[in-house]
Amino acid sequence: MNETKKLIEQITEGIQDKKGKKIVIADLTQIDDTICKYFIICQGNSPSQVTAIVESVREFARKGANVKPYAIDGLRNAQWVAMDYADVLVHVFMPEAREFYNLETLWADARLTQIPDLD
């Protein structure tokens, strides 16, 4: 399994570990001039859950794929936190912010994979 796939798997598990919902993986590899290869988008129901998801993703990525984020932005108000793993950008939203920015529709050509919620 290549490193990027392993990282995506670990990130997804980290999100699920804190009950993050509506996980979407956008594959941008077939699109020219994107800043990364994959977007992973999910949401939490409160700023504290968003923060917990971010911490969990950081932990799972470090332990399972031996990767640390280059940057994490947005933790102060935790409405939308972006985590930069170079080839993979993780976006953890509050539901209203996610709806407002609607990242899934930015690239019409992206292949979207929806991960079922764990209940």
C-alpha positions in Angstrom: 0.0 0.0 0.0 1.5 3.4 -0.9 2.1 6.0 1.8 -0.7 8.3 0.7 -3.3 5.5 0.8 -2.0 4.5 4.3 -2.3 8.1 5.4 -5.8 8.4 4.1 -6.8 5.3 5.9 -5.3 6.5 9.2 -6.9 9.9 8.9 -10.3 8.3 8.2 -9.9 6.1 11.3 -8.9 9.1 13.4 -12.1 10.9 12.3 -14.3 7.9 13.0 -12.6 7.4 16.4 -14.1 10.7 17.5 -17.5 10.1 15.7 -16.8 12.6 12.9 -19.7 12.4 10.4 -20.3 12.7 6.7 -16.7 11.8 5.7 -16.0 12.5 2.0 -12.7 11.8 0.3 -12.2 13.9 -2.9 -9.7 12.4 -5.3 -8.0 15.2 -7.2 -5.3 13.1 -8.8 -6.9 13.4 -12.3 -7.1 17.2 -12.1 -4.3 19.5 -13.2 -3.0 22.3 -11.0 -4.5 21.4 -7.6 -2.7 22.1 -4.4 -2.9 18.5 -3.2 -3.9 15.0 -4.4 -6.8 14.4 -1.9 -9.2 16.4 0.2 -10.8 14.6 3.2 -13.8 16.5 4.5 -15.8 15.7 7.6 -17.8 17.4 10.3 -18.3 17.5 14.1 -21.3 18.9 16.0 -19.5 21.3 18.3 -16.2 23.2 18.4 -15.0 20.8 21.1 -15.8 17.8 18.9 -14.1 19.4 15.9 -11.0 19.9 18.1 -11.1 16.3 19.3 -11.3 15.1 15.7 -8.3 17.2 14.7 -6.3 15.8 17.7 -7.4 12.2 16.9 -6.4 12.6 13.2 -3.0 14.0 14.2 -2.5 11.0 16.6 -3.6 8.3 14.1 -1.5 9.8 11.3 1.6 10.0 13.5 1.2 6.5 14.9 -0.2 4.7 11.9 1.5 6.4 9.0 4.4 8.1 10.7 3.4 11.5 9.3 2.9 14.9 11.0 0.9 17.7 9.5 2.9 20.7 8.0 0.3 23.0 9.4 -3.0 23.1 11.2 -5.2 26.2 10.8 -8.5 27.3 12.3 -8.3 25.8 15.8 -9.0 29.1 17.5 -12.7 29.1 16.7 -12.9 25.5 15.5 -15.6 26.2 12.9 -13.3 25.0 10.1 -10.0 23.4 10.8 -7.6 22.6 7.9 -4.8 20.1 8.4 -2.0 20.1 5.7 -0.4 16.8 5.0 1.1 17.9 1.7 -0.7 15.4 -0.6 -3.7 15.3 1.6 -5.6 18.2 3.0 -8.1 17.4 5.9 -11.0 19.7 6.5 -12.9 19.4 9.8 -16.1 21.5 9.8 -19.0 22.5 11.9 -22.1 21.7 9.9 -23.0 25.4 9.0 -19.5 26.2 7.9 -19.3 23.1 5.8 -22.6 23.9 4.1 -21.4 27.5 3.5 -18.1 26.6 1.9 -19.3 23.5 0.2 -15.8 22.2 -0.7 -17.2 19.0 -2.3 -18.5 21.0 -5.3 -15.3 23.1 -5.9 -13.9 20.5 -8.3 -16.6 19.1 -10.5 -14.2 16.5 -11.9 -13.1 15.1 -8.5 -13.9 11.5 -7.7 -15.9 11.6 -4.4 -15.9 8.7 -2.0 -18.4 8.9 0.8 -17.5 6.9 3.9 -20.6 5.7 5.8 -21.0 7.1 9.3 -20.2 4.7 12.1 -23.0 4.6 14.7 
